[in-house]
Amino acid sequence: MTTSSHSGRNLTEVTVEAARSGDLALDDIRISRETLLAQADIAERTGSAQLAMNLRRAAEMTALSAEDMLSAYEALRPGRSTFPELMDLAERLDGQSAPICAAFVREAAVVYRRRGLLR
């Protein structure tokens, strides 16, 4: 399993003292894609398919900017988006190499339409 943070900093350097001294940046404490994928493999091997899928989706999100991620979360709130807007979001996620996230948004759009949760 990887021993570095999203920034590439060795995890042994990510300490409470480093945080207190201001020596850590946000990317130093973000989990890396590789760590999430390794955890997904472990979850899958132990029979936790849903957890593995969630971890793989989270791994995709590490490539998204904070702005893109927050925009997607906002769009997925009930009553915030139309069906075409959610389909556009899914296409953007596909374009950002996030196919699992894109599939999740497409599934949400169908469910929101069925339940009357679209704008």
GROMACS elastic network, one bead per residue, 0.5 to 0.9 nm:
[ bonds ]
;  ai    aj funct       b0    kb
    1    34     6  0.79177   500
    1    35     6  0.64311   500
    1    38     6  0.61868   500
    1    39     6  0.82780   500
    2     5     6  0.82976   500
    2    11     6  0.89984   500
    2    32     6  0.83594   500
    2    34     6  0.65360   500
    2    35     6  0.56662   500
    2    38     6  0.79634   500
    3     8     6  0.86160   500
    3     9     6  0.84031   500
    3    10     6  0.59212   500
    3    11     6  0.55275   500
    3    12     6  0.79853   500
    3    35     6  0.80763   500
    4     7     6  0.75344   500
    4     8     6  0.50527   500
    4     9     6  0.51945   500
    4    11     6  0.50274   500
    4    12     6  0.83635   500
    4    28     6  0.85290   500
    4    31     6  0.84171   500
    4    32     6  0.73949   500
    4    35     6  0.83584   500
    5     8     6  0.50487   500
    5     9     6  0.53074   500
    5    10     6  0.64571   500
    5    11     6  0.61113   500
    5    14     6  0.83246   500
    5    27     6  0.71146   500
    5    28     6  0.54570   500
    5    29     6  0.62751   500
    5    30     6  0.61785   500
    5    31     6  0.55926   500
    5    32     6  0.54758   500
    5    35     6  0.84290   500
    6     9     6  0.74172   500
    6    27     6  0.54507   500
    6    28     6  0.61223   500
    6    29     6  0.71949   500
    6    30     6  0.53527   500
    6    31     6  0.53829   500
    6    33     6  0.72633   500
    6    34     6  0.87358   500
    6    35     6  0.89867   500
    6    62     6  0.81616   500
    7    10     6  0.88961   500
    7    25     6  0.85498   500
    7    26     6  0.85565   500
    7    28     6  0.52623   500
    7    29     6  0.81620   500
    7    30     6  0.77278   500
    7    31     6  0.88784   500
    7    32     6  0.78505   500
    8    11     6  0.86241   500
    8    27     6  0.84875   500
    8    28     6  0.74349   500
    8    32     6  0.82805   500
    9    12     6  0.84593   500
    9    13     6  0.70207   500
    9    14     6  0.77282   500
    9    27     6  0.87558   500
    9    28     6  0.61523   500
   10    13     6  0.55954   500
   10    14     6  0.71942   500
   10    28     6  0.87441   500
   11    14     6  0.51198   500
   11    15     6  0.81093   500
   11    28     6  0.84447   500
   11    29     6  0.88058   500
   12    15     6  0.71008   500
   13    18     6  0.73358   500
   13    24     6  0.89950   500
   14    17     6  0.83544   500
   14    18     6  0.63942   500
   14    19     6  0.74987   500
   14    24     6  0.73188   500
   14    28     6  0.70493   500
   14    29     6  0.71132   500
   15    18     6  0.51226   500
   15    19     6  0.63436   500
   15    20     6  0.86723   500
   15    24     6  0.87762   500
   16    19     6  0.50400   500
   16    20     6  0.61299   500
   16    21     6  0.86227   500
   17    20     6  0.50215   500
   17    21     6  0.61409   500
   17    22     6  0.85963   500
   17    23     6  0.85490   500
   18    21     6  0.52173   500
   18    22     6  0.62683   500
   18    23     6  0.50666   500
   18    24     6  0.60815   500
   19    22     6  0.51665   500
   19    23     6  0.58994   500
   19    24     6  0.54597   500
   19    25     6  0.85027   500
   20    23     6  0.75858   500
   20    24     6  0.86037   500
   21    24     6  0.80558   500
   22    25     6  0.78098   500
   24    27     6  0.80804   500
   24    28     6  0.58290   500
   24    29     6  0.74365   500
   25    28     6  0.52073   500
   25    29     6  0.71430   500
   26    29     6  0.55939   500
   26    30     6  0.64449   500
   27    31     6  0.80624   500
   27    32     6  0.89112   500
   28    31     6  0.81830   500
   30    62     6  0.84736   500
   31    34     6  0.84533   500
   31    35     6  0.67167   500
   31    36     6  0.72070   500
   31    59     6  0.87365   500
   31    62     6  0.79574   500
   32    35     6  0.52789   500
   32    36     6  0.64481   500
   32    37     6  0.87232   500
   32    59     6  0.73983   500
   32    62     6  0.69280   500
   33    36     6  0.52071   500
   33    37     6  0.61672   500
   33    38     6  0.86101   500
   33    56     6  0.85161   500
   33    58     6  0.78812   500
   33    60     6  0.71143   500
   33    61     6  0.83256   500
   33    62     6  0.59821   500
   33    63     6  0.79825   500
   34    37     6  0.51090   500
   34    38     6  0.61068   500
   34    39     6  0.85838   500
   34    59     6  0.74469   500
   35    38     6  0.50873   500
   35    39     6  0.61745   500
   35    40     6  0.85576   500
   35    59     6  0.82081   500
   36    39     6  0.50597   500
   36    40     6  0.61015   500
   36    41     6  0.87053   500
   36    55     6  0.56897   500
   36    56     6  0.66992   500
   36    58     6  0.70820   500
   36    59     6  0.54581   500
   37    41     6  0.62622   500
   37    42     6  0.87094   500
   37    52     6  0.83094   500
   37    55     6  0.66934   500
   37    56     6  0.58984   500
   37    58     6  0.87989   500
   37    59     6  0.63213   500
   38    41     6  0.51572   500
   38    42     6  0.64326   500
   38    43     6  0.87221   500
   39    42     6  0.50761   500
   39    43     6  0.61336   500
   39    44     6  0.85839   500
   39    52     6  0.74200   500
   39    55     6  0.70779   500
   39    56     6  0.87872   500
   40    43     6  0.50173   500
   40    44     6  0.60943   500
   40    45     6  0.85822   500
   40    48     6  0.87856   500
   40    49     6  0.85012   500
   40    51     6  0.70698   500
   40    53     6  0.70180   500
   40    54     6  0.79560   500
   40    55     6  0.53302   500
   40    56     6  0.61565   500
   41    44     6  0.51299   500
   41    45     6  0.61785   500
   41    46     6  0.86802   500
   41    52     6  0.66769   500
   42    45     6  0.51204   500
   42    46     6  0.62663   500
   42    47     6  0.87616   500
   42    48     6  0.85674   500
   42    52     6  0.77973   500
   43    46     6  0.52148   500
   43    47     6  0.63791   500
   43    48     6  0.50070   500
   43    49     6  0.67101   500
   43    50     6  0.85369   500
   43    51     6  0.63210   500
   43    52     6  0.51932   500
   43    53     6  0.89886   500
   43    55     6  0.87306   500
   44    47     6  0.51784   500
   44    48     6  0.51949   500
   44    49     6  0.51089   500
   44    50     6  0.82670   500
   44    51     6  0.76778   500
   44    52     6  0.54156   500
   44    53     6  0.84521   500
   45    48     6  0.74256   500
   45    49     6  0.84034   500
   46    49     6  0.83743   500
   47    50     6  0.88263   500
   47    52     6  0.88813   500
   48    51     6  0.53995   500
   48    52     6  0.61948   500
   48    53     6  0.87850   500
   49    52     6  0.50061   500
   49    53     6  0.62329   500
   49    54     6  0.86947   500
   50    53     6  0.50943   500
   50    54     6  0.62413   500
   50    55     6  0.86400   500
   51    54     6  0.50445   500
   51    55     6  0.61450   500
   51    56     6  0.86032   500
   52    55     6  0.51233   500
   52    56     6  0.62020   500
   52    57     6  0.86507   500
   53    56     6  0.50707   500
   53    57     6  0.61815   500
   53    58     6  0.85915   500
   53   100     6  0.82357   500
   54    57     6  0.50736   500
   54    58     6  0.61796   500
   54    59     6  0.86085   500
   55    59     6  0.61178   500
   55    60     6  0.87221   500
   56    60     6  0.64132   500
   56    61     6  0.87823   500
   56   100     6  0.76063   500
   57    60     6  0.51714   500
   57    61     6  0.64911   500
   57    98     6  0.76532   500
   57    99     6  0.84909   500
   57   100     6  0.56427   500
   57   101     6  0.57674   500
   57   104     6  0.88395   500
   58    62     6  0.66941   500
   58   101     6  0.84170   500
   59    62     6  0.54389   500
   59    63     6  0.77160   500
   59    98     6  0.89223   500
   60    63     6  0.59216   500
   60    64     6  0.75052   500
   60    96     6  0.88390   500
   60    97     6  0.72997   500
   60    98     6  0.52518   500
   60    99     6  0.80996   500
   60   100     6  0.75746   500
   60   101     6  0.72580   500
   61    64     6  0.52052   500
   61    65     6  0.82579   500
   61    69     6  0.72274   500
   61    98     6  0.71813   500
   61   101     6  0.77731   500
   62    65     6  0.78101   500
   63    96     6  0.77871   500
   63    97     6  0.82694   500
   63    98     6  0.82915   500
   64    67     6  0.80035   500
   64    68     6  0.60384   500
   64    69     6  0.61612   500
   64    93     6  0.87431   500
   64    96     6  0.74816   500
   64    98     6  0.86261   500
   65    68     6  0.51611   500
   65    69     6  0.62110   500
   65    70     6  0.86033   500
   66    69     6  0.51085   500
   66    70     6  0.60763   500
   66    71     6  0.84261   500
   67    70     6  0.52612   500
   67    71     6  0.60176   500
   67    72     6  0.85916   500
   68    71     6  0.50546   500
   68    72     6  0.61787   500
   68    73     6  0.86982   500
   69    72     6  0.51404   500
   69    73     6  0.62927   500
   69    74     6  0.86614   500
   70    73     6  0.50374   500
   70    74     6  0.61141   500
   70    75     6  0.85328   500
   71    74     6  0.50967   500
   71    75     6  0.61155   500
   71    76     6  0.86667   500
   72    75     6  0.50187   500
   72    76     6  0.62228   500
   72    77     6  0.88952   500
   72    86     6  0.88787   500
   72    89     6  0.72023   500
   72   105     6  0.87638   500
   73    76     6  0.51802   500
   73    77     6  0.66172   500
   74    77     6  0.54297   500
   74    78     6  0.89252   500
   74    80     6  0.71309   500
   74    81     6  0.87076   500
   75    78     6  0.80595   500
   75    79     6  0.86337   500
   75    80     6  0.56204   500
   75    81     6  0.55663   500
   75    82     6  0.89240   500
   75    85     6  0.81235   500
   75    86     6  0.71431   500
   75    89     6  0.82428   500
   76    79     6  0.83338   500
   76    80     6  0.68852   500
   76    81     6  0.70703   500
   76    86     6  0.76886   500
   76   105     6  0.75803   500
   76   108     6  0.76707   500
   76   109     6  0.83823   500
   77    80     6  0.56724   500
   77    81     6  0.77636   500
   77   117     6  0.87991   500
   78    81     6  0.75008   500
   78   112     6  0.73871   500
   78   116     6  0.89938   500
   78   117     6  0.51912   500
   78   118     6  0.63319   500
   78   119     6  0.77530   500
   79    82     6  0.79107   500
   79   112     6  0.86713   500
   79   116     6  0.85383   500
   79   117     6  0.52878   500
   80   117     6  0.84712   500
   80   118     6  0.67389   500
   80   119     6  0.55175   500
   81    84     6  0.81213   500
   81    85     6  0.58604   500
   81    86     6  0.64213   500
   81   109     6  0.89302   500
   81   117     6  0.87242   500
   81   118     6  0.57351   500
   81   119     6  0.51151   500
   82    85     6  0.51294   500
   82    86     6  0.63946   500
   82    87     6  0.87151   500
   82   109     6  0.82932   500
   82   113     6  0.86924   500
   82   117     6  0.89951   500
   82   118     6  0.52737   500
   82   119     6  0.50582   500
   83    86     6  0.52510   500
   83    87     6  0.62745   500
   83    88     6  0.86898   500
   83   109     6  0.58332   500
   83   110     6  0.78348   500
   83   112     6  0.81762   500
   83   113     6  0.70111   500
   83   118     6  0.66276   500
   83   119     6  0.81493   500
   84    88     6  0.60916   500
   84    89     6  0.85685   500
   84   109     6  0.86618   500
   85    88     6  0.50146   500
   85    89     6  0.62161   500
   85    90     6  0.86784   500
   86    90     6  0.62128   500
   86    91     6  0.86742   500
   86   105     6  0.65684   500
   86   106     6  0.69506   500
   86   108     6  0.83445   500
   86   109     6  0.60571   500
   87    90     6  0.50226   500
   87    91     6  0.63210   500
   87    92     6  0.87434   500
   87   102     6  0.86063   500
   87   105     6  0.74585   500
   87   106     6  0.62168   500
   87   109     6  0.72993   500
   88    91     6  0.50578   500
   88    92     6  0.62792   500
   88    93     6  0.86762   500
   89    92     6  0.50689   500
   89    93     6  0.62236   500
   89    94     6  0.86330   500
   89   102     6  0.74929   500
   89   105     6  0.74536   500
   89   106     6  0.87356   500
   90    93     6  0.50674   500
   90    94     6  0.61963   500
   90    95     6  0.86153   500
   90    98     6  0.88512   500
   90    99     6  0.82125   500
   90   101     6  0.74752   500
   90   103     6  0.69629   500
   90   104     6  0.81692   500
   90   105     6  0.57153   500
   90   106     6  0.62222   500
   91    94     6  0.50158   500
   91    95     6  0.62164   500
   91    96     6  0.87282   500
   91    99     6  0.89117   500
   91   102     6  0.67829   500
   92    96     6  0.63356   500
   92    97     6  0.89435   500
   92    98     6  0.86814   500
   92   102     6  0.79254   500
   93    97     6  0.65337   500
   93    98     6  0.51296   500
   93    99     6  0.66099   500
   93   100     6  0.87459   500
   93   101     6  0.66727   500
   93   102     6  0.52682   500
   93   105     6  0.89597   500
   94    97     6  0.52741   500
   94    98     6  0.51367   500
   94   100     6  0.83199   500
   94   101     6  0.79227   500
   94   102     6  0.57112   500
   94   103     6  0.85916   500
   95    98     6  0.72416   500
   95    99     6  0.82972   500
   96    99     6  0.82458   500
   97   100     6  0.88651   500
   98   101     6  0.54105   500
   98   102     6  0.61650   500
   98   103     6  0.87751   500
   99   103     6  0.60810   500
   99   104     6  0.85285   500
  100   103     6  0.51423   500
  100   104     6  0.62659   500
  100   105     6  0.87906   500
  101   105     6  0.63227   500
  101   106     6  0.87187   500
  102   105     6  0.51604   500
  102   106     6  0.62706   500
  102   107     6  0.86483   500
  103   106     6  0.50462   500
  103   107     6  0.61242   500
  103   108     6  0.85366   500
  104   107     6  0.51270   500
  104   108     6  0.61367   500
  104   109     6  0.86357   500
  105   109     6  0.61028   500
  105   110     6  0.87365   500
  106   109     6  0.50805   500
  106   110     6  0.64484   500
  106   111     6  0.87687   500
  107   110     6  0.52899   500
  107   111     6  0.63146   500
  107   112     6  0.85760   500
  108   111     6  0.50692   500
  108   112     6  0.58679   500
  108   113     6  0.84360   500
  109   112     6  0.50641   500
  109   113     6  0.60911   500
  109   114     6  0.85926   500
  109   117     6  0.88588   500
  109   118     6  0.78794   500
  110   113     6  0.51775   500
  110   114     6  0.62474   500
  110   115     6  0.86903   500
  111   114     6  0.50516   500
  111   115     6  0.61027   500
  111   116     6  0.84164   500
  111   117     6  0.81804   500
  112   115     6  0.51278   500
  112   116     6  0.57890   500
  112   118     6  0.56957   500
  113   116     6  0.51929   500
  113   117     6  0.61630   500
  113   118     6  0.59372   500
  114   117     6  0.78271   500
  115   118     6  0.82902   500
  116   119     6  0.84776   500
